[in-house]
Amino acid sequence: MNQHRRIVISLGGLALGDEVGQQIERVRQIAPALLDVIQAEDEVIITHGNGPQVHTIQRAFAVASTSDEKVPVIDLPECGAMSQGYIGYHLQQALAAEMHKRVYRGHVATVVTQIEVDADDPSFDHPTKEIGPRLTKEQAESLAQQDPTFKFVRSGTGYRRVVASPRPRKVVEYESILNLLDNDFIVIACGGGGIPVVRDTDDYGCYTGVPAIIEKDWAAEFLGDNCDADLFVFLTNVDCVYLGFGTRGQQPVGDLTVRQARAYADAGEFGTDSMEPKVRAAIRFCEERPDRECIIGSIVRAADVVAGRSGTRIHY
């Protein structure tokens, strides 16, 4: 590896906790490990999930709007922006506190990040990403009458709203991110997969937010590619990638080539919900430039993971 690298570190949304107090505690715990990496003079972009946080924001406004007509229902683009802001705020505070302890002069900035998607992406015609609380049939029908763009599917014992999951095309603020890196900032960006936006041809080509969810692992990889990163790191709740995860015969994997990773993913070794998207994103990242690599490991061992002493290394 090069001595000075540009690294994208992706923190899982669940790894940050389910509520504000827990999140503050978690980011304070991981800040020292993140700063150990940053003090090695690597350029670092931190991105993160936001599923639990967006759910909390949506639910709060939904409940408030039913008891006070002056409180609006807030849709996904705004919820995504809010979550990026307060998760970034907590990360900034945690990193700044750790810098103060170490008498380390550094800068941290959060970029509320938009990601351009194609308005004609096929996923908009066939939304599948379930969001929000489970509703009764009557509640779902009432919401659909209020807003005909809302679509619902049967989910367990109730109904949930579904939205599109389009592919990213461009990180709108990538030049701002690069500018901050060039000026020695730790950058927090693209939280929760970014805010999906489309070009508005009726408004001079400006961007308009759309109610959709970009798969956060796709977006993290896309961010790394747009910013020409050398290393892509997933920090999760597990130590590494496992074969047969959750079975008695599960086996930890320390090293995978792109070819091996693809073969295992195609065979269904990594499931479909959590690890497979990360492995697929790692494959795409490494294929874009053969000297790149991706490491997947535990959030509590962040420094060891980034240094290659822990986790699963995926490379060309």
Buried (B, 14 or more C-beta within 10 A) or exposed (E): EEEEBBBBBBBBBEBBBBEEEEBBEBBBEBBBBBBBBBEBEBBBBBBBBBBBBBBBBBEEBBEBBEEEEEBEEBBBBBBBBBBBEBBBBBBBBBBBBBBEEEEEEBBBBBBBBBBBBBBEBEBBEEBEBBBBBEBEEEBBEEBBEEEEEBBBEEBEEBBBBBBBBBBBBEBBBBEBBBEBBEEEBBBBBBBBBBBBBBBEEEEEEEBEBBBBBBBBBBBBBBBBBBBEBBBBBBBBEBBBBBBEBEEEEEEEBEEBBBEEBBEBBEEEBBEEEBBBBBBBBBBBBBEBEEEBBBBBBBBBBBBBBBBBEBBBBBBB
